Amino acid sequence: MKKGLILMLVAVFALSMLSGCGGSKGTSTTSPYNELMKMAKAVREAGGIADVGQGQSSREDIARQKAQNNGRQQLALALESKIQVLQKSFLEEIGSNMETEVNEAFSSVSKTMASTTLRGVFPEEERMVSKDGLITIYVLMAMDPATFNQSFLDELQSKPKVYERFRASQAYDELKGEMEAYEAQE
Protein backbone atom coordinates (compact mmCIF):
# COMPACT_ATOMS: atom_id res chain seq x y z
CA MET A 1 0.00 0.00 0.00
CA LYS A 2 2.76 2.36 0.97
CA LYS A 3 4.70 1.47 -2.20
CA GLY A 4 1.61 2.07 -4.35
CA LEU A 5 1.01 5.49 -2.78
CA ILE A 6 4.64 6.51 -3.35
CA LEU A 7 4.51 5.34 -6.97
CA MET A 8 1.28 7.25 -7.50
CA LEU A 9 2.78 10.44 -5.98
CA VAL A 10 5.89 10.08 -8.16
CA ALA A 11 3.69 9.60 -11.24
CA VAL A 12 1.55 12.65 -10.39
CA PHE A 13 4.66 14.72 -9.72
CA ALA A 14 6.26 13.61 -13.01
CA LEU A 15 3.12 14.43 -14.98
CA SER A 16 2.79 17.84 -13.35
CA MET A 17 6.44 18.60 -14.15
CA LEU A 18 5.99 17.54 -17.77
CA SER A 19 2.87 19.64 -18.24
CA GLY A 20 4.44 22.64 -16.48
CA CYS A 21 7.58 22.46 -18.62
CA GLY A 22 5.71 22.23 -21.86
CA GLY A 23 7.14 23.87 -24.94
CA SER A 24 6.16 27.16 -26.44
CA LYS A 25 2.46 27.73 -26.75
CA GLY A 26 2.98 29.82 -29.89
CA THR A 27 2.84 33.14 -28.08
CA SER A 28 5.77 35.43 -28.43
CA THR A 29 6.43 38.03 -25.78
CA THR A 30 8.96 40.75 -26.14
CA SER A 31 10.77 42.24 -23.22
CA PRO A 32 10.71 45.96 -22.43
CA TYR A 33 14.45 46.04 -23.14
CA ASN A 34 13.95 44.59 -26.64
CA GLU A 35 11.13 47.03 -27.39
CA LEU A 36 13.32 49.99 -26.45
CA MET A 37 16.32 48.60 -28.36
CA LYS A 38 14.16 48.52 -31.51
CA MET A 39 13.35 52.19 -30.94
CA ALA A 40 17.05 52.93 -30.36
CA LYS A 41 17.92 51.16 -33.60
CA ALA A 42 15.47 53.39 -35.49
CA VAL A 43 17.10 56.51 -34.01
CA ARG A 44 20.57 55.23 -34.94
CA GLU A 45 19.43 54.46 -38.48
CA ALA A 46 18.21 58.06 -38.76
CA GLY A 47 21.72 59.25 -37.85
CA GLY A 48 21.21 59.89 -34.15
CA ILE A 49 22.68 58.25 -31.10
CA ALA A 50 20.56 56.08 -28.83
CA ASP A 51 20.88 53.30 -26.30
CA VAL A 52 18.94 51.70 -23.47
CA GLY A 53 19.80 52.07 -19.80
CA GLN A 54 18.66 49.74 -17.05
CA GLY A 55 18.34 50.24 -13.31
CA GLN A 56 17.04 48.02 -10.55
CA SER A 57 16.11 48.73 -6.94
CA SER A 58 13.38 48.16 -4.42
CA ARG A 59 12.63 51.89 -4.71
CA GLU A 60 11.27 53.31 -7.95
CA ASP A 61 13.16 56.62 -7.76
CA ILE A 62 16.51 54.89 -7.25
CA ALA A 63 15.82 52.41 -10.05
CA ARG A 64 14.96 55.32 -12.37
CA GLN A 65 18.10 57.23 -11.41
CA LYS A 66 20.25 54.13 -11.97
CA ALA A 67 18.59 53.52 -15.35
CA GLN A 68 19.17 57.10 -16.49
CA ASN A 69 22.79 57.07 -15.35
CA ASN A 70 23.38 53.75 -17.07
CA GLY A 71 21.66 55.09 -20.20
CA ARG A 72 23.87 58.20 -20.26
CA GLN A 73 26.92 55.99 -19.81
CA GLN A 74 25.84 53.82 -22.75
CA LEU A 75 25.12 56.96 -24.78
CA ALA A 76 28.60 58.32 -24.00
CA LEU A 77 30.15 55.13 -25.38
CA ALA A 78 27.99 55.38 -28.51
CA LEU A 79 28.91 59.06 -28.88
CA GLU A 80 32.60 58.23 -28.63
CA SER A 81 32.22 55.51 -31.27
CA LYS A 82 30.41 57.84 -33.66
CA ILE A 83 33.08 60.51 -33.24
CA GLN A 84 35.81 57.92 -33.86
CA VAL A 85 34.11 56.93 -37.12
CA LEU A 86 34.01 60.59 -38.20
CA GLN A 87 37.65 61.01 -37.19
CA LYS A 88 38.73 57.95 -39.16
CA SER A 89 36.81 59.11 -42.22
CA PHE A 90 38.33 62.57 -41.94
CA LEU A 91 41.88 61.27 -41.45
CA GLU A 92 41.58 58.96 -44.44
CA GLU A 93 40.49 61.89 -46.56
CA ILE A 94 43.13 64.44 -45.54
CA GLY A 95 46.07 62.10 -45.09
CA SER A 96 48.34 61.87 -42.08
CA ASN A 97 50.09 65.25 -42.18
CA MET A 98 47.76 66.58 -39.43
CA GLU A 99 47.12 63.28 -37.64
CA THR A 100 48.32 64.34 -34.17
CA GLU A 101 46.40 67.60 -34.24
CA VAL A 102 43.25 65.88 -35.52
CA ASN A 103 43.49 63.12 -32.88
CA GLU A 104 43.80 65.71 -30.12
CA ALA A 105 40.95 67.80 -31.51
CA PHE A 106 38.53 64.90 -31.88
CA SER A 107 39.48 63.50 -28.46
CA SER A 108 38.82 66.88 -26.88
CA VAL A 109 35.50 67.22 -28.71
CA SER A 110 34.44 63.74 -27.58
CA LYS A 111 35.24 64.44 -23.92
CA THR A 112 33.59 67.86 -23.92
CA MET A 113 30.43 66.57 -25.59
CA ALA A 114 30.22 63.65 -23.17
CA SER A 115 30.48 65.95 -20.18
CA THR A 116 28.23 68.76 -21.39
CA THR A 117 25.79 67.64 -24.07
CA LEU A 118 24.91 64.30 -22.47
CA ARG A 119 23.95 65.96 -19.20
CA GLY A 120 21.04 67.54 -21.02
CA VAL A 121 19.79 64.26 -22.48
CA PHE A 122 16.65 62.95 -20.84
CA PRO A 123 14.82 59.65 -21.42
CA GLU A 124 12.73 59.48 -24.54
CA GLU A 125 10.79 56.44 -23.37
CA GLU A 126 10.57 54.37 -20.18
CA ARG A 127 9.36 50.90 -19.26
CA MET A 128 8.96 49.56 -15.71
CA VAL A 129 8.76 45.96 -14.52
CA SER A 130 8.09 44.98 -10.92
CA LYS A 131 8.87 41.48 -9.74
CA ASP A 132 9.59 39.96 -6.33
CA GLY A 133 9.76 43.37 -4.64
CA LEU A 134 12.32 44.70 -7.12
CA ILE A 135 11.57 47.38 -9.67
CA THR A 136 13.48 47.32 -12.94
CA ILE A 137 13.30 50.39 -15.12
CA TYR A 138 14.47 50.53 -18.73
CA VAL A 139 14.95 53.92 -20.38
CA LEU A 140 15.64 54.89 -23.96
CA MET A 141 18.24 57.64 -24.01
CA ALA A 142 18.59 59.33 -27.38
CA MET A 143 20.21 62.29 -29.06
CA ASP A 144 18.73 63.20 -32.42
CA PRO A 145 21.08 63.79 -35.39
CA ALA A 146 20.52 67.55 -35.45
CA THR A 147 21.53 67.92 -31.80
CA PHE A 148 24.55 65.66 -32.22
CA ASN A 149 25.73 67.35 -35.41
CA GLN A 150 25.30 70.87 -34.07
CA SER A 151 27.02 70.05 -30.78
CA PHE A 152 29.83 68.30 -32.62
CA LEU A 153 30.39 71.24 -34.98
CA ASP A 154 30.16 73.76 -32.14
CA GLU A 155 32.84 71.91 -30.19
CA LEU A 156 35.04 71.41 -33.23
CA GLN A 157 34.94 75.17 -33.94
CA SER A 158 37.18 75.71 -30.93
CA LYS A 159 39.92 74.08 -33.04
CA PRO A 160 39.95 76.55 -35.98
CA LYS A 161 42.59 74.86 -38.11
CA VAL A 162 41.00 71.42 -37.87
CA TYR A 163 37.47 72.85 -38.18
CA GLU A 164 38.23 74.58 -41.49
CA ARG A 165 39.67 71.38 -42.93
CA PHE A 166 36.74 69.38 -41.58
CA ARG A 167 34.19 71.73 -43.17
CA ALA A 168 35.85 71.17 -46.51
CA SER A 169 35.77 67.39 -46.10
CA GLN A 170 33.41 64.66 -47.19
CA ALA A 171 32.76 63.80 -43.52
CA TYR A 172 31.21 67.26 -43.04
CA ASP A 173 28.99 66.72 -46.08
CA GLU A 174 27.83 63.38 -44.66
CA LEU A 175 27.00 64.98 -41.29
CA LYS A 176 25.11 67.77 -43.01
CA GLY A 177 23.22 65.24 -45.16
CA GLU A 178 22.20 63.27 -42.05
CA MET A 179 20.95 66.44 -40.39
CA GLU A 180 18.94 67.52 -43.45
CA ALA A 181 17.42 64.03 -43.85
CA TYR A 182 16.38 64.01 -40.19
CA GLU A 183 14.84 67.47 -40.42
CA ALA A 184 12.93 66.44 -43.56
CA GLN A 185 11.42 63.50 -41.61
CA GLU A 186 10.00 65.81 -38.96
N, C-alpha and C positions, 0 to 999 in steps of 0.2 A: 504494500500500500504506500509506504513511504517512498519507495523507489519510483512508483508510478506517478506520484505527486511531483517529485523532483523532475522526472522526465517531462511531465506536462508543463511545469513552470519553465524549464529550459526551452521547450518548443514554443511556448507563448512568447518568451523573451526573444528568441531568434526571429520569429515572425514579425514581432513589433520592430525589431532592429532593421530587418529587411525592408519593411514598408516605410519606415522613417528615413531610410537612406536611399530611397528611390531616386532614380535619375531625374533629369530635367523634365519639367512638366510642359515645356514649350514656351514658358514665359521668360522674357528677357528683361532683367532690371538693370538700370544703369546707375552707377553711383553718382553722388553729387560732384565728386572730384572729376569724374569722366565728363559730366555735363559741362562743367566749367572749363575743362581742358579743350573741349570742342569750341567753346566760345573764344578761348585764348588763341587757338589755332586760326580762327577766322580773322582776329585782329592782326596776328602776325602775317597772314597772307595779304592783308591790306597794307602792309608796310609798317605797322606799329609794333610795339613791344608789349607782350602780355605773358603772365604766368599765374599759377594758382598757389596761394599760400594756405597752410593748414595750421590750426591751433586746437589744443585740447586741454580742458580743465573741468573741474566740477562747477566752476563759476562761469557764467556766460560772458561777462565783461573781460575776464582774463583770457578765455579762449579766443575771443574776438581780437584782443590786442596781440596775442601770440600769432594768430592767423595773419593779421595785417603786417606784423613785423617780418614774418616768414615770407609773405608775399613780396614785400619791398626788397628783401634779400634776394629772392629769386629774380625779381625784376632787375636788380642791379647786375646780376650775373648775365642776364639776357642783354642788358644795355651794353655791358663791356664787350660781349661777343659781337654785337652789331657794329660797335665802333671799330673793333679789330678787323671786321670784314671790310669796312670802309677804308681803313688805314691800308690794308693789304692791296685793295684795288687801286688806291691812290699811289702807293709806292711802286706798284707794277707799272703804272702809267708814266710816272715822272722819272723813273730810274732811281739809282741809289745815291746820287750826289747830295741829296738832302736827308738821307735816311735817319741820321741821329736827331736832327731837328724835328723831323716829322714824328718820329717815335715819341720824343719828349712832349710835343704839342698834343698828340692824340692821347697820350697817357694822362696828361694834365686835364684835358677836356673830359675824359672818362671819369676821373676822380671827382672833378667839380660837379659834373652832372649827377653823379651818384649821390653826392652829399647835398645838393641843393634841389634839383628838379624832382628827385624821387621822394623828397619829404612832402611835396605837394600832391602826390598821387594817392588817391583814395580808392577804396574798392568800387568796382563797377557792378559787381553782383556778389551775393552771399548765399550760402546754403548752410543749414544747421541740422545736425543729427544728434539726438540724445539717446544714450544707451547705457544702462547699468550705472546711472548716476554721473556719467561723464558726458560733457557736451563737446562735440567736435564741430568746429566751424571751418568752412572752406570759403575763401574769398578770391575773386578774380581781380587781380591788379593789372591795370592796363594803362599804356601811354599811347595815344593815337599818333599817327605818323606826322601830322602837322606840328604837334607839340614837341615830339622828338627832334624833328628836322630843325625847327626854329631854335630850340635850346642848343642843339649841336652847333649850328651856325653862329649863334650868339657867343658861345664859349670859344669857338675857333677864331672868332674875330680878334680875340685878345692876343693872337699870334699873327700879326699882320703879314709877314712874309709867307708863312704857310697858308694862311687864309686866301691870299691872292692867287697862289698856285692852285689851291683846292677849287676855288670858284671857276677857274679855267679848265678844270678836269672833267672827265667823264663821270666820275663818282658824284660830283656836284649835280650834274644833269640827271643822274639816276635818282638822287634824293629829291630834287625838284619835281621830277616826274611822279614819284610816289606821293608827294604832298598834293600835287594837282589832281591825281587820280582819286585820292581820299576825299578831297574837297568836292569833287564832282559827284561822289557817291552820296554825300549829305544833301 
